[in-house]
Amino acid sequence: MLRWTDEASAMGCSSSAVMENQPRRSDRVTSRPDEVAKIPSPFAAIKAAILIQGWYRRYVARMEMRRRYTWSIFQSIEYAGEQDQLQLSHFFSFLMDRYAQLSGASSHLLSQLLTPSGHTCDNSETVKEPEYKSIKVPDSYTGPRLSFPLTAMDASALLKAFKQQQQLHSHYVLQLLHETRKSLRQMPNINHISTFYSKEITVCGDLHGKLDDLLLIFYKNGLPSPEKPYVFNGDFVDRGKNSMEVIILLFAFLLIYPNDLHLNRGNHEDHIMNLRYGFTKEVMQKYKLHGKKILHLIQDVFSWLPLATIIDSKVLVVHGGISDTTDLDFLASIDRHRFKSALRPQARSLENSNEKSQGKLGFKAQASEMLDGNGNVQESLLKMPNNSKIDHYTFQKPRLGPEPSSSVSSGSKLNGDQHYTNEKEMHPNDSKCCQDLLFGSNKDEGTQNNAHDSTTILEVSCLDCQVAFPKESSRDEMEWKQIVDILWSDPRNLTGCVPNSFRGGGCYFGQDVTEWMLKKYNLKLLIRSHECKQEGYELCHNGKVITIFSASNYYEEGSNRGAYVKLGPDLVPRFVQYRISKCTRKLTLQQRVSVVEASALKSLREKFYAHKSEVIDAFKQHDKDHTGKISTSQWALAVESVLHLHLPWRTLRSRLVRVTAEGSVEYLSSFEDLQIEQPMKEVQPNLIETLYRHRADLEIIFGMIDKDHSGMISIEEFRQTWRLFSSHLHISMDDQCIDDLARSIDFNKDGSIDFNEFLEAFRLVQRDNQ
């Protein structure tokens, strides 16, 4: 049997022709002499060909439809998670202040992870002895040993060790990070490189901890060297399980070839993003003893990464994109190191220690003073008259909806999906309102009319909160907006700039903005990353914007290809695609699509379950007669009104819910096959649903208050944390309910909460129908 496979098979949609061993025409004989062989007429042959062609086209169309809605599910859930992270960052800031009261010095790691400035003093680095010098490498260590300055042999040793799944000792990790920081500090915000010497430059996109993809790139394209220069365009970490190995390799080659390997910062080179998407957890698991030191130093290294690269003065390479206010000259003058996190602005003038001691930093600094030892608002403060020192608080409540303006850059409005209206005054004599203000992260940090502070305050929209800037500090605001735009923005087929409501940060920029930017700086091309593409790359805006994404199998095995782009002196892009495949190569097209589709639908069903009560309430609004059935249109409208995922719900209906012969939807069937693996009878169902919905946020918070990183927290720590978080979620619970919840999660009854126990308590499984 012979088989031919065309080039499309390499693109994920193989077609083949199979020839079975058949007798030659001359060997065909009739069984009887009087039988005449029947030859099909030309009309019948054409008809058969048309039928086969129609069947094949319908088959391909069905596969493409499934592939597209699977992709939409993955992306919608990913961006919804980013929105959740941006909203949670506000709560992190308050939690840091609150937890400092509870644990004092033990919150050192928490403050290092969450404070905007990081409290890193550059001047002290030259005086204080590097921490790696106090860490000894034992003779029993069998991993790679590095000697500085690094050479190509050290890089080869690292490559070999990581292929064998060996781990680099924390002494060498800290020394590598220390040397990398020194090197990055000498670099400008925007690197200018040329193809004149190397003839070709390779640009890689997001890697997200995918070590196999990085090793494959080096295998196919060659190791970094003067003859093989690279630009890695951000998002080296998070999501993948080998983020540490990826940055160790990149930083090592950066030190060996500082003029030939260039790194741009991505939106995931951010310690707050790392808390949610896995990098922080990975470091603490791999380096338990010195993980805090490594994380703190990595945070500082990330803040020194350059923001952009320009090739031959004609090609701009940034991680996210641009906006209609992007100014490369201004961007080049920013002190990038101040922006440890792009999730909130850095107000340099507000970080004065004298002001801080006097309580002039606005709401957050005074919030701690307003709490007693039990975390409640002090009675003396509640009894103060309205014209006293703290006169009133203003806050703006978020609501979902599009931004009114059609041409607003992310600088002026970064969270288009949650903008703020309806100002309301709250007086301190209202205990309930004051408690809600202190703990509710969906309410913004308001300004305070302090009698001792005459500074005029300007409210500036942040990704998820309002941040106060003195009016004379407008440069801080402008710097932050510039950085957020290039790290978070996405291109779209529209005119102008509109808020990036899907991600919750940055903007959507249209082709006219691209043309304006290229013309202003005499550029030909914009290369960016930040978005996963099924083929690993995508061209838009008349070919002037290239998206390059280098992490294959990003969502699921077989979900997408990775790619990198090579630019020569002619600046004509040449793309190289690949996919790390362990088993999908053996599967047919239909099998590959089915595997990825099943994973996407599973994630979507989990999203349904997390919002079960809200979704059912939305369904019942259309079911006035309580029949348990509604129309397809009503079902789709209700689901979208709760989940806001912008998915083709009509197409997905048959995959998510049972449909009657008349075409009605039995809406409760969406939840029939799902349940929490270990039902907790002591806890209210609505509370279980809330815990399941926010389990990722709670895991992050519990991880931060786990001082000794044992994976355990006490019942008291659980109570304090949940009291804060329940206020953040506006859940009314007394101490008895919190105790019942803690005891129900403590499965082994040892008096403490194990992270594994906590996560196991909220694992969604298929219900046993028997």
Number of C-alpha atoms within 10 A of each C-alpha: 6 9 9 9 12 12 10 11 14 13 15 21 17 13 13 11 10 10 9 9 8 8 8 7 7 6 8 10 11 10 8 7 7 7 9 10 9 6 6 8 8 9 9 10 11 11 11 12 12 12 12 12 12 12 12 12 12 12 13 15 12 13 16 14 13 19 18 13 19 23 20 17 21 21 18 19 18 15 16 18 17 19 21 18 23 23 20 18 21 23 21 22 17 22 20 20 19 21 22 17 17 15 13 10 11 15 20 14 16 24 21 19 26 21 17 22 19 17 9 13 9 8 8 9 12 9 8 8 10 12 14 19 11 9 13 11 12 8 6 6 11 12 17 19 14 21 11 12 11 17 15 15 11 19 21 14 14 23 17 14 17 21 11 10 12 15 18 22 20 21 19 21 18 22 19 21 21 20 17 22 20 14 17 21 16 9 13 19 24 21 19 15 19 18 16 11 12 15 14 19 25 21 25 26 32 29 29 26 24 25 23 18 22 19 18 14 21 13 10 10 14 13 18 20 18 14 14 17 25 22 22 26 30 29 24 31 28 25 21 20 17 22 23 22 24 24 18 19 18 20 24 25 22 22 21 20 18 19 14 21 23 24 23 26 26 28 22 25 26 23 27 24 22 21 23 22 21 18 26 25 18 21 18 16 12 15 19 14 13 17 19 19 16 24 22 16 16 22 21 23 22 23 24 27 26 24 26 28 25 19 20 17 14 16 21 24 26 27 31 27 28 32 29 22 18 20 14 15 10 11 20 16 12 20 14 21 17 20 24 26 27 27 25 23 27 21 22 14 13 16 14 12 11 10 15 14 10 12 19 22 21 22 18 18 17 16 18 20 12 17 18 12 10 10 18 13 21 15 13 9 17 16 12 15 13 14 11 13 14 18 16 19 19 17 20 19 15 17 13 12 12 16 20 10 12 12 15 22 27 33 28 16 26 30 29 27 23 23 23 21 11 10 10 10 12 17 18 21 17 11 18 10 15 20 16 16 22 23 23 22 24 23 21 23 25 21 22 19 19 16 11 10 14 9 13 12 17 16 15 16 22 27 29 29 28 22 23 23 23 16 13 12 15 12 13 18 24 19 20 24 25 22 24 28 29 26 29 26 29 26 25 16 12 14 14 20 28 28 28 26 25 22 26 27 30 35 35 29 29 22 20 16 22 23 17 12 22 18 11 10 14 12 18 17 23 22 24 31 30 24 21 26 22 22 20 26 24 16 12 14 18 10 11 17 21 21 26 29 32 34 31 30 20 23 18 15 19 22 26 26 25 28 27 25 24 17 18 17 15 10 17 11 15 11 15 16 18 21 26 19 13 9 10 17 15 10 11 15 17 14 12 20 21 16 16 22 22 14 17 22 18 13 14 19 17 19 15 21 20 21 18 20 15 17 21 18 13 19 24 19 13 17 16 10 9 11 9 16 22 22 17 18 12 17 25 20 16 20 21 16 14 16 18 14 19 13 17 13 19 13 13 16 16 11 14 18 17 17 19 10 7 7 12 17 24 19 23 15 14 19 17 12 12 16 17 18 14 14 13 15 9 11 17 11 13 12 13 19 18 17 18 23 19 15 18 17 19 19 16 17 20 22 21 20 21 18 17 13 15 11 14 19 20 14 17 13 19 18 17 17 18 20 20 20 21 17 18 19 16 14 12 9 13 9 12 9 15 19 14 13 20 22 19 19 22 19 17 12 10 10 14 20 24 20 20 11 16 20 15 15 22 21 14 18 13 11 13 8 6 3
